[in-house]
């Protein structure tokens, strides 16, 4: 019996010793693994002072600064045509001419009648000095001269109406008129548009009314030219707020010296309200959790989490209104795996941050 008791005591002692040894080894392994956890590799960048723009974005349509549909004033047959679509013409340049032989002949007849009326008036004035003719006869002849002069003026206008001239410099539109065609009064000939500068109409929200003023920069983009921007300035403000959309209609003049833009074209507009210097960091550094926006900064090999207040955004960049200084080394890569207090190892990597700093305006 005592042998069985002795064996039991030995087994219990052996089991207790094994358990203690296992726990000691586990604690040692845990401590060793905690000590050997590698530091996270990150890239950092110091905030910079950059020019940011507070802007309003909208959409609108382009219109020619001057636009007209040219029509005939009289009927006649086309004898000369200068209506090449897309061609730029100067003011007073002849675009179309109708057969004006009859109108020119009518003008000569009236001019001859006017000359005769003037000769009769001059003769009557000489006779009047000798009291050989009454004053009423002189007045009647003077009236004949006035009537003839008015008829000559009307005939001159009718002759001029056989020519259509450009009322201003611009670009000629499409035309279906051919040489020899007979057109009636009121026939549409073509369109003429001034396109060196285009008028862009759009609307801005009412809340920006106090920040809008004439002369502010406007930058336009068009789906037709995705890689191009068109610069202009604000030139007109509406006098009334739209009660339904709560917006103010405005107009800008957009430079179109290369002739790419056309009347009626759709365009996105970016109105710059103001430019200012602000603290800017790469947008990729920003972390968001719920309503909080924060970044990690590197401090003596340790990552520290810092809440920030953001302002305007740009392509790849964002303004930090509160929370950072120029001396804070912001972590821009690897921050999604960090917690505040983690050890870090900062390395330099040229391609860690896209190179598009301050290239465009911030959106509002």
Steps between C-alpha positions, in 0.01 A plus 500: 500500500775742586659432160187613320487811716866578421443459125202738516703766680776476238255533212334805654837664560609430141180645355530815711860549394415457132218754525725755666769446238245547213370823650850635543587419142175657372561819697853520369386448141232770537742750644758419233244540220389835644856621508568390143190652330645698208435872455259593221662647191342833401559807285459852638462848360506840663194719438552785255359848452320504168257722314147361525187632337151516641280427200143439389431246228205515262396411145378726222472561127711713271364782286666719241573849625328633184272275300263574213303317234547682169189535278424678173320835502383478138431232241742424219734258331836419660791621286788488753556279804763504773355263761764235566395332825745546785686786333582808704383824339559864583238765571332642184635218283251410222354152555229490231391717208171494312438622146465876554478630142138610532563668834803683358293620202221622729756694699632672184148603398435654842838677498411655161164612635673650803746690278211641293309603815807684630546688169135609505533617860813703417324666204198579715720658767653731237157596371378555852765767551331697217151420631436307178373193686294457815638371827254212498646377171849517648385303806336239276824452306699477824263224614559317171874508572450364853279218368751411231783491755296265722424278199868490412584395855236224493623377163857494635389284793320262264818470295711436812254231613608291203829450685530317833804609699640371828369725780800402715810282477421135560476146367255407224264208557346249260305618195278331241508788250660454158600736220203564269238415762202734528430603859210694642506769767547345846691192380757378753847508346737389778606572856785716625660458843777679685701217655834652609346512845198296602235585757445226757181518703463301822360536851659500845335408832352786699729435799802623300339834414715696744822359354430556130627805313572604143841413363538172688674221312289240322644181356296290259528139385313319226438127440605565141853593617561303822867602524448873440392788724361835386565810709272798545357744750165585655343800323132512599292422809127443490273739685264234637529172689310211346234415758483133404870412472625768745776590256631820343548505120840630392696536177867460421706573192714202395803538276458313170784640294576155358139460381435162664179599678165547327174669594258271682777276632471353851773599744592445865603817681722549803470846657789600728365697794839567659860377513696461822798325656427197715657187649475218247573125524449201265141380507617139538617579855145564624328229703127505578315324781138601539486879522869529593773580251856442614860438394801327651818698561847364571652599836837344595420170331145483638173553313265754661139539395383861458149623417483766226246743352508502121429786260510515121591197294711479186601209278719293732529775763291631786512807722543448875325786679576376854706229668844517336804725476774526238730294723271194529632209292180353361498127419378455144542124447438203727278700737203270447683231708599729785370573846609792712823408679622241247869498415582612146797515267498791255640437152532720193313392189471732200177348368316494831317826424350595160652820359191716437538768762276803480435436133134604511251674716324348793132415476241648730 
